[in-house]
Amino acid sequence: MEMNYKQLILGLFLIGIVLPGLAQPADGSRRDRIEALKIAYLTRELSLTSDEAKVFWPVYDQFQNERKALRKEARLEKVEAQMNFDEMSDKEVQGMLNEMVDNKQAELDLTRKYIGEFQKVLPVRKVAKLFQAELRFKNQLMERLQNGPQGGPDGQGPGQGRGFRRGPRP
């Protein structure tokens, strides 16, 4: 009973943070609104207690920052390679392939490192759920962006006030 009470308080707190973010003008804060939705979604999906949330979010933010830096570097290398691909020698193409594999390995190493860090602050099942929930959030976000504000052809998609769904689509 006490745990449900804490979750209710945490949920209301997060709603207080998320709703004002959604009411901001659409001209520059889209990324911030998506990030707020992601925080609320992951908190709900992982059933984080307030104590867990206090220690989890700083670790998760650091993970996200490091992962973003790796992905940005990979994107820059990919754009550069696409622009110059026809002019590249075989040796340069081989180097590009090696960099691509090295970047993927660096991201795997980072994930492995942070699984250990997350396990210091969360139970192992919640750590496993984190990666599942991230993937579900990403898929639902992509669906929502593709379908636009009306959802789907029937007008009943995520854009109609249902928000991000939990679990598979009915």
Buried (B, 14 or more C-beta within 10 A) or exposed (E): EEEEEBBEEBEEEBEEEBEEBEEEEEEEBEEEBBBBBBBBBBBBBBEBBEEBBEEBBEBBEEBBEBBEEBEEEBEEBBEEBEEEEEEBEEEEEEEBEEBBEEBEEBBEEBEEEBBEBBEEBBEEEBBBBBEEBBEBBEEBBEBBEEBEEEBBEEEEBBBEEEBBBEEEEE
